[in-house]
């Protein structure tokens, strides 16, 4: 990555780059263009629609698999996954966005890939707060932002696709758990799917869990907890597990603010993200994180959280 790009997207800037892509839909005889985005950090490449091998007995949104330079990649039709009826009378030359989640490559069929946009997370609203989503199931969306001509760009909850494909291992094996913990843990993640998986794992470890949908809400929750516990908070709140990509305030920006606040700076933060590149791990350390995990293997999660909590207790 060039030094100029690292400067622009440095820790604490609360910015991201999105690949702007389009999906066409037909509704009551009219054609509409849906505008969507995916984080550039997750995109390996964009290719023409390949020749696929169909798989029996899979959900209809899985188009099939294909071999990309020796790697077998599943291909997901995003329009079908979202329940969108595509127009029959429009010529569409689909593209496949090859994205990397959890060290696994997945192809997403889109109708057009437009451009790269640089957007501040503070300009992205959680879908639950926005009226610009329309009839689309809000559980499939993590963020909404306005672009030119007052159009709306939607950020999809692709964590749900990853879970639907069975790539998460959400259950901790009983023999892995050799102790349970007391106190609280905080989890912040804009994906309802990912937040539930992490919450369940933390509760199995013995923690009482405080939830937040993004960095801004998490800071508000920390203020509330400090008002309740005062200087004892760092003893009560044993760990913060934070996603990276979140509306309003991303995980790196949140962590930098926490570590700059004397009330919270001693509370350990571990990042839990579907972004699996080394640059993100580096940014996590620069922001003050004590660890960085790729979603989601429950056994690795248990081991990493246990190690960080024990290290915090000994200090």
BALOBA-1460 file (C-alpha; in Angstrom, 3 decimals):
// residues 315
<rec num="1" residu="x" x="0.000" y="0.000" z="0.000"/>
<rec num="2" residu="x" x="1.373" y="3.432" z="-0.880"/>
<rec num="3" residu="x" x="2.438" y="5.822" z="1.906"/>
<rec num="4" residu="x" x="-0.076" y="8.407" z="0.679"/>
<rec num="5" residu="x" x="-2.948" y="5.951" z="1.112"/>
<rec num="6" residu="x" x="-1.731" y="5.035" z="4.592"/>
<rec num="7" residu="x" x="-1.601" y="8.757" z="5.483"/>
<rec num="8" residu="x" x="-5.172" y="9.357" z="4.317"/>
<rec num="9" residu="x" x="-6.585" y="6.268" z="5.990"/>
<rec num="10" residu="x" x="-4.471" y="6.513" z="9.130"/>
<rec num="11" residu="x" x="-5.690" y="5.480" z="12.551"/>
<rec num="12" residu="x" x="-8.175" y="7.930" z="14.009"/>
<rec num="13" residu="x" x="-9.373" y="9.518" z="10.755"/>
<rec num="14" residu="x" x="-12.651" y="7.565" z="10.930"/>
<rec num="15" residu="x" x="-12.651" y="7.152" z="7.134"/>
<rec num="16" residu="x" x="-13.074" y="4.216" z="4.778"/>
<rec num="17" residu="x" x="-13.039" y="3.519" z="1.074"/>
<rec num="18" residu="x" x="-15.994" y="1.745" z="-0.536"/>
<rec num="19" residu="x" x="-16.445" y="0.025" z="-3.873"/>
<rec num="20" residu="x" x="-19.700" y="1.507" z="-5.201"/>
<rec num="21" residu="x" x="-21.697" y="-1.196" z="-7.005"/>
<rec num="22" residu="x" x="-25.216" y="-1.375" z="-8.425"/>
<rec num="23" residu="x" x="-28.050" y="-3.903" z="-8.467"/>
<rec num="24" residu="x" x="-31.040" y="-3.287" z="-10.719"/>
<rec num="25" residu="x" x="-34.528" y="-4.208" z="-9.584"/>
<rec num="26" residu="x" x="-37.970" y="-4.206" z="-11.119"/>
<rec num="27" residu="x" x="-40.943" y="-3.042" z="-9.102"/>
<rec num="28" residu="x" x="-44.485" y="-2.505" z="-10.436"/>
<rec num="29" residu="x" x="-43.196" y="-2.430" z="-13.990"/>
<rec num="30" residu="x" x="-40.511" y="0.181" z="-13.287"/>
<rec num="31" residu="x" x="-36.755" y="-0.319" z="-13.082"/>
<rec num="32" residu="x" x="-34.727" y="1.039" z="-10.194"/>
<rec num="33" residu="x" x="-30.989" y="1.140" z="-9.560"/>
<rec num="34" residu="x" x="-29.918" y="0.168" z="-6.074"/>
<rec num="35" residu="x" x="-26.636" y="1.673" z="-4.894"/>
<rec num="36" residu="x" x="-24.496" y="-0.367" z="-2.510"/>
<rec num="37" residu="x" x="-20.997" y="-0.379" z="-1.071"/>
<rec num="38" residu="x" x="-18.377" y="-2.808" z="0.214"/>
<rec num="39" residu="x" x="-15.177" y="-1.899" z="2.019"/>
<rec num="40" residu="x" x="-12.160" y="-1.793" z="-0.316"/>
<rec num="41" residu="x" x="-10.143" y="-3.581" z="2.373"/>
<rec num="42" residu="x" x="-12.214" y="-6.711" z="1.712"/>
<rec num="43" residu="x" x="-12.062" y="-6.607" z="-2.105"/>
<rec num="44" residu="x" x="-9.417" y="-8.687" z="-3.860"/>
<rec num="45" residu="x" x="-10.551" y="-8.041" z="-7.442"/>
<rec num="46" residu="x" x="-13.575" y="-7.591" z="-9.694"/>
<rec num="47" residu="x" x="-14.016" y="-10.017" z="-12.596"/>
<rec num="48" residu="x" x="-16.458" y="-10.854" z="-15.364"/>
<rec num="49" residu="x" x="-19.063" y="-13.476" z="-14.550"/>
<rec num="50" residu="x" x="-17.198" y="-16.819" z="-14.719"/>
<rec num="51" residu="x" x="-18.374" y="-20.255" z="-15.775"/>
<rec num="52" residu="x" x="-19.775" y="-21.858" z="-12.631"/>
<rec num="53" residu="x" x="-20.296" y="-25.378" z="-11.366"/>
<rec num="54" residu="x" x="-23.687" y="-25.653" z="-9.715"/>
<rec num="55" residu="x" x="-24.035" y="-27.263" z="-6.306"/>
<rec num="56" residu="x" x="-27.050" y="-29.410" z="-5.392"/>
<rec num="57" residu="x" x="-28.983" y="-28.828" z="-2.195"/>
<rec num="58" residu="x" x="-27.771" y="-25.295" z="-1.460"/>
<rec num="59" residu="x" x="-29.835" y="-22.092" z="-1.014"/>
<rec num="60" residu="x" x="-30.917" y="-20.547" z="-4.326"/>
<rec num="61" residu="x" x="-28.801" y="-17.424" z="-3.721"/>
<rec num="62" residu="x" x="-25.651" y="-19.550" z="-4.104"/>
<rec num="63" residu="x" x="-25.004" y="-19.579" z="-7.850"/>
<rec num="64" residu="x" x="-22.259" y="-22.182" z="-7.695"/>
<rec num="65" residu="x" x="-18.485" y="-22.415" z="-7.395"/>
<rec num="66" residu="x" x="-15.532" y="-21.791" z="-9.688"/>
<rec num="67" residu="x" x="-11.771" y="-22.142" z="-9.651"/>
<rec num="68" residu="x" x="-9.785" y="-18.898" z="-9.455"/>
<rec num="69" residu="x" x="-6.099" y="-19.641" z="-9.878"/>
<rec num="70" residu="x" x="-6.325" y="-22.827" z="-7.837"/>
<rec num="71" residu="x" x="-8.772" y="-21.545" z="-5.190"/>
<rec num="72" residu="x" x="-12.370" y="-22.795" z="-5.210"/>
<rec num="73" residu="x" x="-14.689" y="-19.842" z="-4.590"/>
<rec num="74" residu="x" x="-18.429" y="-19.904" z="-3.780"/>
<rec num="75" residu="x" x="-20.471" y="-17.285" z="-5.642"/>
<rec num="76" residu="x" x="-23.433" y="-15.530" z="-4.005"/>
<rec num="77" residu="x" x="-26.106" y="-13.720" z="-6.018"/>
<rec num="78" residu="x" x="-26.752" y="-10.634" z="-3.896"/>
<rec num="79" residu="x" x="-30.039" y="-9.800" z="-5.637"/>
<rec num="80" residu="x" x="-31.446" y="-13.239" z="-4.770"/>
<rec num="81" residu="x" x="-30.072" y="-13.029" z="-1.235"/>
<rec num="82" residu="x" x="-31.910" y="-9.728" z="-0.748"/>
<rec num="83" residu="x" x="-35.093" y="-10.984" z="-2.411"/>
<rec num="84" residu="x" x="-34.834" y="-8.469" z="-5.251"/>
<rec num="85" residu="x" x="-36.594" y="-9.171" z="-8.549"/>
<rec num="86" residu="x" x="-34.232" y="-8.220" z="-11.352"/>
<rec num="87" residu="x" x="-35.586" y="-6.765" z="-14.635"/>
<rec num="88" residu="x" x="-35.932" y="-9.166" z="-17.556"/>
<rec num="89" residu="x" x="-35.966" y="-6.537" z="-20.304"/>
<rec num="90" residu="x" x="-32.628" y="-4.924" z="-19.416"/>
<rec num="91" residu="x" x="-29.323" y="-6.204" z="-20.692"/>
<rec num="92" residu="x" x="-27.160" y="-6.843" z="-17.654"/>
<rec num="93" residu="x" x="-23.502" y="-7.801" z="-17.847"/>
<rec num="94" residu="x" x="-22.860" y="-8.939" z="-14.292"/>
<rec num="95" residu="x" x="-19.569" y="-8.654" z="-12.486"/>
<rec num="96" residu="x" x="-18.325" y="-10.689" z="-9.557"/>
<rec num="97" residu="x" x="-16.650" y="-8.914" z="-6.649"/>
<rec num="98" residu="x" x="-14.112" y="-11.286" z="-5.102"/>
<rec num="99" residu="x" x="-14.031" y="-10.409" z="-1.437"/>
<rec num="100" residu="x" x="-12.048" y="-11.852" z="1.440"/>
<rec num="101" residu="x" x="-13.831" y="-12.589" z="4.705"/>
<rec num="102" residu="x" x="-12.277" y="-14.514" z="7.568"/>
<rec num="103" residu="x" x="-9.356" y="-15.579" z="5.353"/>
<rec num="104" residu="x" x="-11.874" y="-17.094" z="2.897"/>
<rec num="105" residu="x" x="-12.635" y="-15.807" z="-0.609"/>
<rec num="106" residu="x" x="-16.288" y="-15.333" z="-1.628"/>
<rec num="107" residu="x" x="-17.664" y="-14.013" z="-4.925"/>
<rec num="108" residu="x" x="-20.626" y="-11.619" z="-4.941"/>
<rec num="109" residu="x" x="-22.615" y="-11.151" z="-8.159"/>
<rec num="110" residu="x" x="-23.438" y="-7.495" z="-8.856"/>
<rec num="111" residu="x" x="-24.881" y="-5.850" z="-11.964"/>
<rec num="112" residu="x" x="-22.351" y="-3.035" z="-12.255"/>
<rec num="113" residu="x" x="-19.237" y="-1.855" z="-10.397"/>
<rec num="114" residu="x" x="-19.011" y="1.935" z="-10.578"/>
<rec num="115" residu="x" x="-16.187" y="3.539" z="-8.642"/>
<rec num="116" residu="x" x="-14.329" y="3.851" z="-5.356"/>
<rec num="117" residu="x" x="-15.680" y="6.334" z="-2.809"/>
<rec num="118" residu="x" x="-13.942" y="7.723" z="0.257"/>
<rec num="119" residu="x" x="-16.488" y="8.339" z="3.020"/>
<rec num="120" residu="x" x="-16.288" y="9.351" z="6.659"/>
<rec num="121" residu="x" x="-17.935" y="6.900" z="9.013"/>
<rec num="122" residu="x" x="-19.628" y="9.840" z="10.760"/>
<rec num="123" residu="x" x="-21.633" y="10.380" z="7.540"/>
<rec num="124" residu="x" x="-22.997" y="6.821" z="7.673"/>
<rec num="125" residu="x" x="-26.152" y="6.211" z="9.703"/>
<rec num="126" residu="x" x="-27.083" y="2.818" z="11.162"/>
<rec num="127" residu="x" x="-29.898" y="1.353" z="9.066"/>
<rec num="128" residu="x" x="-32.200" y="1.264" z="12.092"/>
<rec num="129" residu="x" x="-31.990" y="5.069" z="12.287"/>
<rec num="130" residu="x" x="-32.572" y="5.744" z="8.601"/>
<rec num="131" residu="x" x="-35.703" y="6.284" z="6.550"/>
<rec num="132" residu="x" x="-33.823" y="5.839" z="3.271"/>
<rec num="133" residu="x" x="-33.818" y="2.047" z="3.248"/>
<rec num="134" residu="x" x="-37.301" y="1.568" z="1.835"/>
<rec num="135" residu="x" x="-38.832" y="-1.891" z="1.831"/>
<rec num="136" residu="x" x="-35.492" y="-3.750" z="1.982"/>
<rec num="137" residu="x" x="-35.056" y="-5.870" z="5.099"/>
<rec num="138" residu="x" x="-33.056" y="-3.682" z="7.479"/>
<rec num="139" residu="x" x="-31.442" y="-6.753" z="9.050"/>
<rec num="140" residu="x" x="-29.469" y="-7.102" z="5.796"/>
<rec num="141" residu="x" x="-28.066" y="-3.548" z="6.037"/>
<rec num="142" residu="x" x="-25.526" y="-2.105" z="8.469"/>
<rec num="143" residu="x" x="-25.273" y="1.469" z="7.211"/>
<rec num="144" residu="x" x="-26.784" y="4.157" z="4.998"/>
<rec num="145" residu="x" x="-25.175" y="7.295" z="3.587"/>
<rec num="146" residu="x" x="-26.228" y="10.085" z="1.231"/>
<rec num="147" residu="x" x="-24.230" y="10.669" z="-1.947"/>
<rec num="148" residu="x" x="-24.645" y="13.102" z="-4.851"/>
<rec num="149" residu="x" x="-28.138" y="14.023" z="-6.105"/>
<rec num="150" residu="x" x="-29.426" y="13.078" z="-2.635"/>
<rec num="151" residu="x" x="-29.220" y="9.388" z="-3.544"/>
<rec num="152" residu="x" x="-28.777" y="6.721" z="-0.877"/>
<rec num="153" residu="x" x="-25.925" y="4.211" z="-0.723"/>
<rec num="154" residu="x" x="-26.506" y="1.102" z="1.404"/>
<rec num="155" residu="x" x="-23.812" y="-0.953" z="3.119"/>
<rec num="156" residu="x" x="-24.920" y="-4.580" z="3.291"/>
<rec num="157" residu="x" x="-24.495" y="-6.859" z="6.297"/>
<rec num="158" residu="x" x="-22.355" y="-9.377" z="4.465"/>
<rec num="159" residu="x" x="-21.581" y="-11.015" z="7.825"/>
<rec num="160" residu="x" x="-25.027" y="-12.616" z="7.439"/>
<rec num="161" residu="x" x="-23.973" y="-14.174" z="4.124"/>
<rec num="162" residu="x" x="-20.816" y="-15.550" z="5.730"/>
<rec num="163" residu="x" x="-22.877" y="-17.120" z="8.503"/>
<rec num="164" residu="x" x="-25.409" y="-18.520" z="5.995"/>
<rec num="165" residu="x" x="-22.541" y="-20.212" z="4.167"/>
<rec num="166" residu="x" x="-21.452" y="-21.908" z="7.411"/>
<rec num="167" residu="x" x="-18.003" y="-20.290" z="7.639"/>
<rec num="168" residu="x" x="-18.379" y="-19.240" z="11.271"/>
<rec num="169" residu="x" x="-17.663" y="-21.753" z="14.040"/>
<rec num="170" residu="x" x="-19.786" y="-20.141" z="16.783"/>
<rec num="171" residu="x" x="-19.748" y="-22.859" z="19.477"/>
<rec num="172" residu="x" x="-16.957" y="-23.196" z="22.010"/>
<rec num="173" residu="x" x="-15.950" y="-26.827" z="22.482"/>
<rec num="174" residu="x" x="-16.530" y="-27.811" z="26.105"/>
<rec num="175" residu="x" x="-12.998" y="-29.178" z="26.576"/>
<rec num="176" residu="x" x="-11.543" y="-25.798" z="25.565"/>
<rec num="177" residu="x" x="-13.216" y="-23.978" z="28.477"/>
<rec num="178" residu="x" x="-11.003" y="-24.546" z="31.521"/>
<rec num="179" residu="x" x="-12.330" y="-21.589" z="33.514"/>
<rec num="180" residu="x" x="-15.059" y="-18.968" z="33.518"/>
<rec num="181" residu="x" x="-14.794" y="-15.298" z="34.340"/>
<rec num="182" residu="x" x="-16.708" y="-12.717" z="36.349"/>
<rec num="183" residu="x" x="-17.420" y="-9.080" z="35.614"/>
<rec num="184" residu="x" x="-18.515" y="-7.400" z="32.422"/>
<rec num="185" residu="x" x="-17.499" y="-7.387" z="28.776"/>
<rec num="186" residu="x" x="-18.574" y="-4.917" z="26.114"/>
<rec num="187" residu="x" x="-19.197" y="-5.907" z="22.507"/>
<rec num="188" residu="x" x="-19.695" y="-3.383" z="19.732"/>
<rec num="189" residu="x" x="-20.618" y="-4.444" z="16.215"/>
<rec num="190" residu="x" x="-23.049" y="-3.019" z="13.671"/>
<rec num="191" residu="x" x="-23.966" y="-6.491" z="12.416"/>
<rec num="192" residu="x" x="-26.800" y="-8.005" z="14.425"/>
<rec num="193" residu="x" x="-25.589" y="-11.460" z="13.379"/>
<rec num="194" residu="x" x="-21.994" y="-10.919" z="14.470"/>
<rec num="195" residu="x" x="-23.004" y="-9.158" z="17.690"/>
<rec num="196" residu="x" x="-25.182" y="-12.087" z="18.765"/>
<rec num="197" residu="x" x="-22.415" y="-14.621" z="18.061"/>
<rec num="198" residu="x" x="-19.886" y="-12.661" z="20.132"/>
<rec num="199" residu="x" x="-22.396" y="-11.995" z="22.933"/>
<rec num="200" residu="x" x="-23.257" y="-15.697" z="23.196"/>
<rec num="201" residu="x" x="-19.567" y="-16.643" z="23.355"/>
<rec num="202" residu="x" x="-18.806" y="-14.050" z="26.058"/>
<rec num="203" residu="x" x="-21.792" y="-15.160" z="28.139"/>
<rec num="204" residu="x" x="-20.582" y="-18.773" z="27.953"/>
<rec num="205" residu="x" x="-17.284" y="-17.491" z="29.356"/>
<rec num="206" residu="x" x="-19.176" y="-16.028" z="32.347"/>
<rec num="207" residu="x" x="-19.272" y="-12.341" z="31.430"/>
<rec num="208" residu="x" x="-22.266" y="-10.035" z="31.721"/>
<rec num="209" residu="x" x="-22.395" y="-8.390" z="28.303"/>
<rec num="210" residu="x" x="-23.006" y="-4.743" z="27.422"/>
<rec num="211" residu="x" x="-23.871" y="-4.227" z="23.741"/>
<rec num="212" residu="x" x="-23.398" y="-1.292" z="21.358"/>
<rec num="213" residu="x" x="-24.005" y="-0.924" z="17.620"/>
<rec num="214" residu="x" x="-21.082" y="1.417" z="16.876"/>
<rec num="215" residu="x" x="-18.252" y="3.389" z="18.446"/>
<rec num="216" residu="x" x="-20.357" y="6.409" z="19.281"/>
<rec num="217" residu="x" x="-22.955" y="4.378" z="21.158"/>
<rec num="218" residu="x" x="-20.168" y="2.478" z="22.927"/>
<rec num="219" residu="x" x="-18.638" y="5.732" z="24.219"/>
<rec num="220" residu="x" x="-22.056" y="6.733" z="25.542"/>
<rec num="221" residu="x" x="-22.362" y="3.336" z="27.282"/>
<rec num="222" residu="x" x="-18.886" y="3.771" z="28.797"/>
<rec num="223" residu="x" x="-19.921" y="7.148" z="30.218"/>
<rec num="224" residu="x" x="-22.989" y="5.516" z="31.783"/>
<rec num="225" residu="x" x="-20.884" y="2.728" z="33.265"/>
<rec num="226" residu="x" x="-18.383" y="5.220" z="34.702"/>
<rec num="227" residu="x" x="-21.214" y="7.128" z="36.353"/>
<rec num="228" residu="x" x="-22.280" y="3.847" z="37.975"/>
<rec num="229" residu="x" x="-18.855" y="2.414" z="38.945"/>
<rec num="230" residu="x" x="-16.490" y="5.383" z="39.028"/>
<rec num="231" residu="x" x="-12.800" y="4.539" z="39.184"/>
<rec num="232" residu="x" x="-13.672" y="0.876" z="39.790"/>
<rec num="233" residu="x" x="-14.850" y="0.539" z="36.185"/>
<rec num="234" residu="x" x="-11.562" y="-0.852" z="34.871"/>
<rec num="235" residu="x" x="-11.863" y="-3.639" z="37.476"/>
<rec num="236" residu="x" x="-15.483" y="-4.390" z="36.578"/>
<rec num="237" residu="x" x="-15.288" y="-4.095" z="32.768"/>
<rec num="238" residu="x" x="-12.709" y="-6.753" z="31.933"/>
<rec num="239" residu="x" x="-12.564" y="-6.357" z="28.139"/>
<rec num="240" residu="x" x="-14.015" y="-4.550" z="25.117"/>
<rec num="241" residu="x" x="-14.510" y="-6.563" z="21.918"/>
<rec num="242" residu="x" x="-14.847" y="-4.214" z="18.963"/>
<rec num="243" residu="x" x="-15.665" y="-4.609" z="15.296"/>
<rec num="244" residu="x" x="-13.717" y="-2.368" z="12.898"/>
<rec num="245" residu="x" x="-16.333" y="-1.317" z="10.319"/>
<rec num="246" residu="x" x="-19.215" y="0.555" z="11.965"/>
<rec num="247" residu="x" x="-21.404" y="3.568" z="11.102"/>
<rec num="248" residu="x" x="-20.878" y="6.934" z="12.805"/>
<rec num="249" residu="x" x="-17.589" y="5.861" z="14.438"/>
<rec num="250" residu="x" x="-15.404" y="2.938" z="13.398"/>
<rec num="251" residu="x" x="-13.522" y="0.650" z="15.751"/>
<rec num="252" residu="x" x="-10.092" y="2.228" z="15.305"/>
<rec num="253" residu="x" x="-11.420" y="5.729" z="15.969"/>
<rec num="254" residu="x" x="-13.333" y="4.437" z="18.991"/>
<rec num="255" residu="x" x="-10.231" y="2.699" z="20.410"/>
<rec num="256" residu="x" x="-8.084" y="5.801" z="19.957"/>
<rec num="257" residu="x" x="-10.649" y="7.840" z="21.930"/>
<rec num="258" residu="x" x="-10.868" y="5.209" z="24.691"/>
<rec num="259" residu="x" x="-7.100" y="5.020" z="25.100"/>
<rec num="260" residu="x" x="-6.908" y="8.831" z="25.210"/>
<rec num="261" residu="x" x="-9.417" y="9.000" z="28.074"/>
<rec num="262" residu="x" x="-7.838" y="8.484" z="31.534"/>
<rec num="263" residu="x" x="-11.106" y="6.957" z="32.804"/>
<rec num="264" residu="x" x="-11.008" y="4.112" z="30.268"/>
<rec num="265" residu="x" x="-7.420" y="3.771" z="29.038"/>
<rec num="266" residu="x" x="-6.652" y="0.705" z="31.179"/>
<rec num="267" residu="x" x="-9.570" y="-1.357" z="29.807"/>
<rec num="268" residu="x" x="-8.170" y="-3.796" z="27.205"/>
<rec num="269" residu="x" x="-9.609" y="-3.686" z="23.680"/>
<rec num="270" residu="x" x="-9.494" y="-6.552" z="21.189"/>
<rec num="271" residu="x" x="-10.634" y="-6.117" z="17.593"/>
<rec num="272" residu="x" x="-12.868" y="-8.784" z="16.090"/>
<rec num="273" residu="x" x="-13.188" y="-8.193" z="12.358"/>
<rec num="274" residu="x" x="-13.877" y="-9.970" z="9.090"/>
<rec num="275" residu="x" x="-11.032" y="-7.932" z="7.524"/>
<rec num="276" residu="x" x="-8.047" y="-10.260" z="7.458"/>
<rec num="277" residu="x" x="-5.240" y="-8.099" z="6.014"/>
<rec num="278" residu="x" x="-2.036" y="-7.323" z="7.954"/>
<rec num="279" residu="x" x="-2.479" y="-3.574" z="7.495"/>
<rec num="280" residu="x" x="-5.666" y="-3.678" z="9.593"/>
<rec num="281" residu="x" x="-3.836" y="-5.596" z="12.340"/>
<rec num="282" residu="x" x="-1.166" y="-2.890" z="12.297"/>
<rec num="283" residu="x" x="-3.782" y="-0.145" z="12.517"/>
<rec num="284" residu="x" x="-5.384" y="-1.972" z="15.421"/>
<rec num="285" residu="x" x="-2.129" y="-1.925" z="17.369"/>
<rec num="286" residu="x" x="-1.590" y="1.751" z="16.562"/>
<rec num="287" residu="x" x="-5.090" y="2.535" z="17.852"/>
<rec num="288" residu="x" x="-4.260" y="0.887" z="21.172"/>
<rec num="289" residu="x" x="-5.766" y="-2.563" z="20.730"/>
<rec num="290" residu="x" x="-4.313" y="-5.444" z="22.735"/>
<rec num="291" residu="x" x="-5.301" y="-7.976" z="20.070"/>
<rec num="292" residu="x" x="-6.822" y="-8.491" z="16.634"/>
<rec num="293" residu="x" x="-8.915" y="-11.517" z="15.678"/>
<rec num="294" residu="x" x="-10.484" y="-12.535" z="12.392"/>
<rec num="295" residu="x" x="-14.162" y="-13.577" z="12.770"/>
<rec num="296" residu="x" x="-15.167" y="-16.129" z="13.915"/>
<rec num="297" residu="x" x="-13.768" y="-19.297" z="15.431"/>
<rec num="298" residu="x" x="-15.140" y="-19.655" z="18.959"/>
<rec num="299" residu="x" x="-12.182" y="-21.694" z="20.247"/>
<rec num="300" residu="x" x="-9.636" y="-19.124" z="19.053"/>
<rec num="301" residu="x" x="-11.891" y="-16.389" z="20.431"/>
<rec num="302" residu="x" x="-11.966" y="-18.032" z="23.879"/>
<rec num="303" residu="x" x="-8.192" y="-18.468" z="23.961"/>
<rec num="304" residu="x" x="-7.446" y="-14.894" z="22.869"/>
<rec num="305" residu="x" x="-9.962" y="-13.287" z="25.237"/>
<rec num="306" residu="x" x="-8.724" y="-15.426" z="28.156"/>
<rec num="307" residu="x" x="-5.101" y="-14.451" z="27.496"/>
<rec num="308" residu="x" x="-5.861" y="-10.715" z="27.306"/>
<rec num="309" residu="x" x="-8.113" y="-10.720" z="30.406"/>
<rec num="310" residu="x" x="-5.481" y="-12.571" z="32.462"/>
<rec num="311" residu="x" x="-2.802" y="-10.133" z="31.314"/>
<rec num="312" residu="x" x="-5.041" y="-7.228" z="32.363"/>
<rec num="313" residu="x" x="-5.751" y="-8.748" z="35.800"/>
<rec num="314" residu="x" x="-2.031" y="-9.216" z="36.537"/>
<rec num="315" residu="x" x="-1.224" y="-5.559" z="35.845"/>
